């Protein structure tokens, strides 16, 4: 059976006129009539009642029309699904935490060279919990995030692996006074704790800090005044003088310059070194994604220690 017959029958049912239906199908009326007749011969039933001035679809034609509509809808859905699949396999999809989406991702991708520059990329920026969920559900091929061995990433080692891309440091920063010193200074005291602008539990950096600042309450005395999973928000509040915030050096660097408005609010004891990593599934990915991973591996090996 020619699937064009299904479209012919639907056009005829919509117009109840051979001439207009033929025009819709962009063929001559005689050719259209022959195709409807061929459809009837194939089905063994009269599909169109031509005995009156105004044609009508017969009961057999109605049955065939229902089937035709169902088949055409299935075919249309299949074509859309195939189109989406082709688009997905031709695109690299990244989940990335907010801070790295702004500060690291654009320059890093550009540094990989021309082989990546023309590849379609989709970047999904969210908190660490959502990024992990996207990876676990297969909605992203890669996850870009901060990592510290003391803080667990909630993706099974048996299913995922990672590559180190760069180093970073979570720095305690506060607004700078006229003399260039921070207006808040760690570690504080029990009677005068330091105002703390903190990451919440949904943040990967919040987990890292919770795992690596074990002296909170004994040596380190903080009073939480604001919580967010957005490093950009914490930085903005620190710039306004609301308290001390731990933010990545990559995000704070410009404001820590002599002309900047932030100062480091504690000694090295309160700084937390971290890695920037790229995570992927251990399962075989699309050819494009595998090629990208190989490119990143090669770039990492060329990078100076």
C-alpha positions in Angstrom: 0.0 0.0 0.0 1.2 3.5 -0.8 1.1 5.6 2.3 0.2 8.6 0.1 -3.3 7.0 -0.1 -3.8 7.7 3.6 -3.2 11.4 3.1 -5.4 11.3 0.0 -8.3 9.8 2.0 -7.8 12.3 4.8 -7.8 15.2 2.4 -11.0 13.9 0.8 -12.7 13.5 4.1 -11.8 17.1 5.1 -13.1 18.6 1.9 -15.7 16.1 0.6 -14.7 17.4 -2.9 -12.4 15.6 -5.3 -11.3 18.8 -6.9 -10.4 20.6 -3.7 -8.8 17.5 -2.2 -6.6 17.0 -5.4 -5.6 20.7 -5.1 -4.6 20.1 -1.4 -2.6 17.1 -2.4 -1.0 19.0 -5.3 -1.9 16.6 -8.1 -4.5 16.6 -10.9 -8.1 15.6 -10.2 -7.9 12.5 -12.5 -4.7 11.3 -10.9 -6.2 11.9 -7.4 -9.4 9.9 -8.4 -7.2 7.0 -9.7 -5.3 6.9 -6.4 -8.6 6.8 -4.3 -9.8 4.0 -6.6 -6.5 2.1 -6.2 -6.9 2.4 -2.4 -10.4 1.0 -2.6 -9.2 -1.9 -4.8 -6.4 -2.6 -2.3 -8.8 -2.6 0.7 -11.6 -4.5 -1.1 -14.2 -2.0 0.0 -15.9 1.1 -1.3 -14.5 4.0 0.7 -16.3 6.9 -1.0 -19.9 7.1 -2.0 -20.1 8.9 -5.3 -23.8 8.2 -6.0 -25.0 11.6 -4.9 -24.1 15.1 -5.9 -22.2 15.6 -2.6 -19.8 12.7 -1.9 -19.6 11.1 1.5 -17.2 8.7 3.2 -18.8 5.3 3.6 -18.8 3.3 6.8 -15.9 1.3 5.5 -14.2 4.6 4.6 -14.7 5.8 8.1 -13.0 2.7 9.5 -10.1 3.1 7.1 -9.9 6.9 7.9 -9.6 6.1 11.6 -6.8 3.7 10.8 -5.2 6.2 8.5 -5.2 9.0 11.1 -3.7 6.6 13.7 -0.9 5.5 11.3 -0.1 9.0 10.2 0.1 10.2 13.8 2.5 7.4 14.6 4.6 8.1 11.6 4.7 11.9 12.5 5.7 11.1 16.1 8.4 8.7 14.9 9.8 11.4 12.5 9.9 13.9 15.4 11.5 11.3 17.7 14.2 10.5 15.1 14.8 14.2 14.6 15.2 14.8 18.3 17.5 11.8 18.5 19.7 13.1 15.7 19.9 16.5 17.4 20.8 14.9 20.7 23.6 12.8 19.3 25.0 15.9 17.5 25.0 18.0 20.7 27.2 17.9 23.8 25.1 18.4 27.0 26.8 19.6 30.2 25.4 20.0 33.7 27.5 22.5 35.6 27.3 24.2 39.0 26.4 27.9 38.8 29.9 29.3 39.7 31.7 27.2 37.1 29.1 28.0 34.4 30.0 31.7 34.8 33.7 31.6 35.6 35.3 28.5 34.2 33.2 26.9 31.4 33.4 29.5 28.6 37.2 29.9 28.7 37.8 26.2 29.2 35.8 25.2 26.2 37.5 27.8 24.1 40.9 26.5 25.2 40.2 23.1 23.7 40.6 24.5 20.2 38.9 24.5 16.9 37.8 20.9 17.0 35.3 21.9 19.8 34.5 25.4 18.7 32.0 24.3 16.1 30.3 21.6 18.1 26.7 22.4 19.3 26.8 22.6 23.2 24.0 22.7 25.7 24.8 24.0 29.1 22.4 23.2 32.0 23.4 25.3 35.1 22.0 24.4 38.5 22.9 23.4 42.1 24.9 20.3 42.7 21.9 18.2 43.8 20.2 18.9 40.5 23.3 18.4 38.4 23.8 15.0 40.0 20.2 14.1 39.3 20.6 15.1 35.6 23.6 12.9 35.3 22.0 9.9 37.1 18.9 10.3 34.8 21.0 10.5 31.6 19.8 14.1 30.8 23.4 15.3 30.6 26.6 13.6 29.3 29.1 15.5 31.4 29.1 17.2 34.9 31.5 20.1 35.6 31.9 20.7 39.3 34.3 21.3 42.2 35.6 18.3 44.0 37.3 17.4 47.3 38.1 13.8 48.3 36.6 14.5 51.8 33.2 15.4 50.2 31.2 12.7 48.5 29.8 13.2 45.0 26.5 11.4 44.9 27.2 9.3 41.8 28.4 5.7 42.1 32.0 5.1 41.2 31.0 1.9 39.4 28.9 4.0 37.0 30.8 7.2 36.6 34.4 8.4 36.4 36.1 11.8 36.5 39.0 13.8 35.1 40.8 16.7 36.9 40.8 19.8 34.8 42.2 22.5 37.2 42.8 23.6 40.7 40.8 26.1 42.7 40.6 27.3 46.3 37.6 28.2 48.5 38.6 31.5 50.1 37.0 33.2 53.1 36.5 36.8 51.9 34.9 39.9 53.2 34.5 43.6 52.2 37.7 45.6 52.3 37.9 48.7 54.5 39.8 51.9 53.6 43.1 50.4 54.8 42.7 47.3 52.6 41.8 45.0 55.5 38.7 42.8 55.8 35.9 44.3 57.9 35.3 40.8 59.3 38.2 38.5 60.4 38.2 34.8 61.2 38.1 32.9 63.4 35.9 35.0 65.7 35.1 34.3 69.3 32.2 32.6 71.2 31.0 36.0 72.4 31.6 37.7 69.0 31.1 35.2 66.2 31.8 36.3 62.6 28.7 37.0 60.4 28.7 34.1 57.9 27.1 34.2 54.4 26.9 30.4 53.8 26.3 27.9 51.1 23.2 25.7 51.7 23.2 21.9 51.7 22.1 21.7 48.0 25.4 23.2 47.0 28.5 21.1 46.3 30.7 23.7 47.8 28.5 23.7 50.9 29.2 20.0 51.3 32.9 20.5 50.7 33.1 23.3 53.4 31.1 21.2 55.9 33.5 18.3 55.4 36.7 20.5 55.6 35.9 23.1 58.3 35.6 20.7 61.2 36.6 23.3 63.8 33.3 25.2 63.4 32.0 25.7 67.0 35.4 25.1 68.7 38.1 27.1 66.9 35.9 28.8 64.3 32.9 30.8 65.5 30.4 31.8 62.9 26.9 33.3 63.0 24.9 32.5 59.9 23.1 35.5 58.5 22.3 34.3 55.0 22.2 31.0 53.0 22.2 30.4 49.3 23.4 27.8 46.8 24.6 30.5 44.4 28.2 31.6 44.8 27.4 34.8 42.8 24.9 35.8 45.5 27.4 35.1 48.3 30.0 37.2 46.5 27.5 40.1 46.0 26.6 40.0 49.7 30.2 39.9 50.8 30.8 43.0 48.6 28.0 44.7 50.4 29.7 44.0 53.8 27.1 41.5 55.1 29.7 39.0 56.3 32.3 36.5 55.4 31.7 34.1 52.5 33.7 31.2 51.2 33.8 31.5 47.4 36.1 30.0 44.8 39.3 31.9 44.0 38.3 31.8 40.3 35.2 33.8 41.2 36.8 36.2 43.7 40.1 36.9 41.9 39.2 40.2 40.3 37.8 41.7 43.5 41.0 40.5 45.4 43.2 42.7 43.3 44.5 46.0 44.9 41.7 47.9 43.2 39.1 45.4 44.2 36.6 45.5 47.1 37.2 42.2 48.8 40.0 41.0 51.1 40.8 37.5 52.4 39.2 37.3 55.9 41.4 34.5 57.4 44.8 32.8 57.2 45.6 29.7 55.1 44.2 27.5 57.8 40.7 28.4 56.7 41.3 28.0 52.9 40.1 24.8 51.3 41.9 23.6 48.1 39.6 21.9 45.6 39.8 20.5 42.1 37.6 21.3 39.1 36.6 18.0 37.6 34.6 16.7 34.6 32.5 13.7 35.3 31.1 11.2 32.7 29.4 7.9 32.6 31.6 4.8 32.3 29.2 3.5 29.7 29.9 4.1 26.0 28.5 7.5 24.9 27.8 8.9 21.5 30.6 9.1 19.1 30.7 12.9 19.5 30.8 12.7 23.3 33.6 10.1 23.2 35.6 12.2 20.8 35.2 15.2 23.1 36.3 13.2 26.1 39.5 12.1 24.2 40.1 15.8 23.3 39.9 16.8 27.0 42.2 14.0 28.0 44.8 15.1 25.5 44.5 18.7 26.6 44.9 17.7 30.3 48.1 15.8 29.5 49.6 18.8 27.7 48.8 21.1 30.6 51.8 22.2 32.6 51.9 20.8 36.2 
